[in-house]
Structure formats: C-alpha cells, structure tokens
Amino acid sequence: MSALRPTQNLPSALPQLQPVLMKTASDPRHLKRIQLFKALFSTGFDSKDKIPSLIQPIFDHLSSIDKLITQHAPEWPIAKLNKVDLAILRLAIYELTIEKKNPPKVIIDEAIELAKKFGTDKTSKFVNGVLGAVLNQK
C-alpha cells in the first residue's frame, strides 16, 4: 500500500505527488509480531504446555503485564478476556513497558493491525483504548 505526499521541489503552484512506501505485510518486524502473537495465543488454552522460548521473555513479566491489563480494563478480568485480545495486549504491553525497542506509535499501530486481522470488529478499539491508557500512565 502506498500513500501520496508532495515533493520537496515544486516547479509549480500545484504539488506533485509521489508514492511513499508504507509498511507491507512482508515486513520482517510485522511477521515477527504475528509469530509472537500466535505463540502467545496458543499458550492461552493449555497452561500445562512448555512455554516456547520465543515468548519466554513475555512470560517472565506476565504478572506485571496482566496487572496493567487489569488496571486499564477493570471491567474485563483476565479470565474473561477474549484470547485474541489478551495475546495482542500482552505482546504490545511487553513491547511498550519492558522491551522498549520501538516507538510507542509503531507498537500500538502494529497491535491494532493484529487486532483487525485476527480479532472481532470490536478488538481494535478495545486494544487501542487499553494501550492508550497504559501509554498515558507512563
């Protein structure tokens, strides 16, 4: 997908538009987040399974991540949350509060994209609201 933006050197009064490359579905960081999300999602059904090493760092901080979810979505106890929503929130909150490798805007945008792709019609708004509240608390 591409967007259009004005070029820097405008020969006339009307801006010329050039394509701006946006994140693609094949972006390695996006694919990595999908992989992490799927691993988190699959562990939500059977806690007896060994935690994959890929998501072990997230599980090492699970109590503090879940505390933030509970704090910012008090009407949705962890046990009652949709497993897709929970996996997306856990991943994004880990990235926002612990890992801190990417700008918050990128993390939240990616979480919303995951929510749109894997969640219900309401997931993206819910995820955005909870992550916005977490970010504003920092």
C-alpha angles and dihedrals in degrees: 000000000000136000129207127239134173117266119244098239109052115190092190140027092265115076117240112225125223129183118261115205114236130195111292131211088251095057106130093226091052091048090049091053091050089051091049092046092052092049091049091046093051093052089056091077105049119025090184091074119098110259110248112245088236091071100027092105089058092049090049087065098033097118093055092043092050090047089058091048091050091046095051098036102035094159089061113061113204092249091055098046120110106258092234092052091046094051092048092048093047092051095045095044090050090053093045100045108023113019097036094179096132134044113269091242091059093047094049092045091052091048090052090049090052089048092052092047101043107017139068126273089272098045098085093053092046093048091046092051095049094044091046090054091048091049093048090052093058 
